Amino acid sequence: MERSPIRTYLDFEKPIAELESKVAELRALEDDERAVSIVDEIKKLEQKARAALVDTYSKLTPWQKTQVARHPERPHCLDFVKSLIEDFTPLAGDRYFAEDEAIVGGVGRFRGRSVVLIGHEKGSDTESRIRHNFGMARPEGYRKAVRLMEMAERFNMPVITLVDTAGAYPGVGAEERGQAEAIARSTDCCLAIGVPLISVVIGEGGSGGAIAIATANRILMLEHAIYTVASPEAAASILWRDSAKAIDAATNMKITAQDLDQLGVIDAIITEPIGGAHRDRAAIMKATGDAIERSLSEFEGKSPAEIRRQRHARFMEIGQSL
């Protein structure tokens, strides 16, 4: 019998881990022809594990959601590209300095229409994480994003962005090459293009590094993603000079999809499978694709001026009703 891959459990998932481990042990015994029938016991444990999973994920704290958003098995940008974009052709370089693999960009077809896709890629193992710099882009990454957005406008292609970064890379070299200026120009380009721009926060949306490609007509957010001006650890260091207070920072900063939906910062929440996006990748890919398609359909037949006007108004209205 084929074994399930070893699952990574978060600290608050320990009771679930114990139950699912027992289920796995019983299934191994079930494979033994000499073992007595234990089907009923397996079913009971599976139901108990499922109930524990549902109960746990129905009341996640902001810090626990932060942990889920950073889960090592959570699908990243390239996973969504592989599932949602046909004939994807990656485009590299900013035409000024270098290629930045923290930001993936290119052209492809999304459910029958040509699109430009741009997203942060964190990597899925040690080698790829280092290559993609853990999704933390340098100035050349944002200049590449600008180049691709301008190309999208030139050829009248909608832009889809997938946000998943702890923030822009704060290294000395990045600052020397104009990190703040590159982020500002990318944000300005988001506001200026006359084609629909749909952004999805799939994991972490950190600071200006996120908003540089997420100043969109529609901002969607996975149920257990986070979107914040600074990581909880950084905010705790700034506010209390103690990064150990990250849990308090996460609670007070209103970084969850549910909080941001109430505040009008995002437009829709994409429901994740019970236990997080990593537990059922096929389901989250379909849900995300459906949400993107619905958002794009809202701008069919609209002129570039109308699309820009809606985007500007969307951001100017944030906080007006509070």
N, C-alpha and C positions, 0 to 999 in steps of 0.2 A: 504493500500500500504506500502511495506517495505521501510523504510527510509535509505538513504545513511549514512554511518558513518560520524561523524563530522571530517572535514579535517583541518589539521594544515597548516596555511599559513605563509610564511616568510614575512619579512617587505616589500620587493620589490614586493610582489605579491598582495598587497592591492587592486589595481584596478581589478585584476582578481577575488579576493575574493568577491568584491562588486557585480560584474556581476553574479558570480555563486550563490551568496546568493539570488539575485533577481530571478534567474531561479528556485531555490528551493522553494521560496515563491510562484511563479506562479504555480509550479507543485502541491503545497499543495492546491491552490485554484481550480486547475483543478480537483482534487479529489472530490470536492464538487459538487454534482449533480446540485445544484442551480446556479453554476457559469456559466457565458457565456463562449463560446469556446475561449480559449486563446492559442491554439496550435501554430498559426502563430507567436504570440508574443514571445512564448517560443523558437521557432526555431531561430528567429532573435537574441535573447539574447544569445542563445547557440553558434551561429556562431560568435557573437561579442566576447564572452568569449574565444572561441577557437582561434580566431585571436589574441587576446591580449596575450594569453598563448604562441602561436607560436612566436609572435614578441618579447616578453620578454625573452624567452629562446634562441632566436637566437643571442642575444647580451649580455649574462651574463658577468659581470666582474669577475676577479679572486676571489674577496672577495665574490661575490654572489654565485659562484661555491662552495666556501668553505662552505657557509651556506647550500647549497643543499646537499653537501657531508655529512653534519652533521644532516640532516633533521631527526626529531624523528620518522618519519614513513618510512624512507628508509629501504629496506630489508637488513638484516644482514647475517652473516655467516650461522647460523642455518636455515634461510629461504632458502638459496641456497642449503644447504645440503638436506633439506626436498624435494626440487623440483628436484634436479639433481642426487642425489646419492641413489641408491636402496640398501636395506639391510645394511644400515649404522650401523656399530658397533663401538661405541666410546671406545677409550682406554685411560686410565687415569694414571697419576703419572709419575714422572721422575726417579723412582727407587733410588733416593737419599734423597729427603726431603719431598715432598708433591705433591698433585694435584693442578694445577693452572687452574681454569676454564676460565681465560681470553683467553686461547688458547684451541680450540676444535680440537681434532684429532681422527682419526680412519680409519677403512677400509670399503670399500663398492664397489658397482659396478656402473660405469659411462658408460651408453650406451653400456653395454655388456662387458666391460673390468674391471678387478679388479684394484682398485686404492687405494692409501693412500691419505686422505684429511686432511689438517691442515689449521686452520684459526683462526683469531681473532674474538671473539664474544663480542659485546658491551652490549647486553641485550636490551629488548624492553619495559620494564617498570621499575619502581623504584626498585622492589625486584630483578629482574634479572640483572639489571645494577650493583647493589651492589655485587651480587654474582659473576658476571663476571668481576668485577673491571673495568667497562667501556672499556673493551678490552685492558687494559694496563697490559701486562704480567710481571711477576716476573721471576727470573732466572730459577725456576723450570718449568715454561712454555716453555722456550726455550730449556731446557734440555729434556723435553718431546718431543719437535719437533725433536730434534736430534735423540732420540730413535726411533721415528716413521720413520724418513727418512732412518736410517740405516736398519730398518726392511723392508722398501720398496725395498731397493737395494738387500737385502738378498733374497727376494721372487720375484724379477724382476717385481715390480709394479710401474707404473708411479706415480708421486706425483703431486697433485693439491693443491695450497695454495691460500687462500682467505685473502687478506690484508685489515684490517679495524681497525686502531688504531691511537690514537693521539701520541703514543710513548710508549716505555717501561716504566714500573712503576718506579719512581725515589725515592721511600721511603727508609728510613734508613735500614730496614731489607733486602730489595732487594739488596742494595749496600753491606751490610755485607755478603750476600751469593754469591756475585760475579756477579752482573748484567752485567757488561761490558764483563767479561770473557765468560759468557753464551751466550751473543749476538754474540761475535766473533766466538765461537765454532759452533754456529748454522749457521752462515754465511759460515764458512769454510766447514761445512757438506753439505750445498747447492752446493758448488763448487765441492765437492769430489764425490758425488754419481754418479753412472753410469747408472741411469735411467732418463727418461725425467722428467723435473720439469717445470710445467706451473703455473705461478702466475697471479692472477687477483686482481687488486686494485679496490675494490668494493665501498669504501667510502673514508676514510682517510688513507694515507700511510705516517706515521710519523716517520722520523728519523731511527735510528738503530733498533728500535722496529719493523719497517716494513721490512727493508732490510734483517733482520735475517731469514726471511722465503721467501724472494722475490728475492734472487740471483739466478735467474732462466734462463732456456733456452729461454723461451718466457715470456715477461711481457705484460699482457693485462691490459687495464684500462677502466673503465666505463667512459662515456662521461663527466659526471659532478663530477667525483672523483678528489681528489687532492693527490699529491705525493711530499713530501718535506723533507728537512733536519731538519726542525724545524717548529712548528706551526707558523702561521703568528703573533700570539700574542707573542710567545716566541722570535721570530726574532726581532720584534719591540722593545721588552724590552732590547734585547742585543745591537741592533744597535743604537736606539734612546733613550733608557731608558724610553720608554713610550709605554705601551701596547696598548694605544688608536690609535697608528699609524699602527695597524694591517692591515688596508685596503691598506696602502702604501706598507707594507711588502709583502702582497699577490700579489700585482701587480708586484713588482720588482723581486720576487723570482722565477718566471716561474714555478708555481706549477700545472698548469692545464694540462689535458691530451693533449690538442692541442699543448701547448708549448713543452712538454716533447717528443711528437711524432716528432716534428721538430728537437729537439736536439738529437734524437736517443736513448733516455733513455728507452723508451718503444717501443713495436713492433706493437701494434694495438690498436685502440680505438673502444670500443663496444658502438654503438649508443643506447642512452636511449630513452624511450618514451617521447613525448612532455610533459614537465612539471616535468620531473624527473622519476627515477626508481620507486618511491613509487606510481605513478599514474597508472601504469599498470605492476604489478608484474609478471604476466604470460609472458608478452612480453619480459621483461628484463631477465627472467630465460631462455627462449628459446634462445635469442640472445647470452647470456653468454655461455650456453651449446654448441651452434654451434661453437662459437669462440674457446672454449677449445678443442672441437673435431678436428677442423681444425689444431690447433697447435700440438696436439698429433700425428696426422697423418703424420706430417712432419718428425717424428723421427722413424717411423716404419722401421724395418730392419737395423737400425743403431746400431753399436756396442757400448758398454759402453765407450770405448776410444773416439769414434767419438762424442758421446753425451757430454762427459766432455770437449773435445777440442772446440766444438762449444760454450759451455757455457763460457769458459775462454775467447775465442776470442771475444765473444759478449761484454763482459765488458771491455776488453782492447781497443776495437775500439771506445768506447764512447768518443766523443769530438775530435776524430782524424781529422774529416772533417771540423771542425769549423774554 
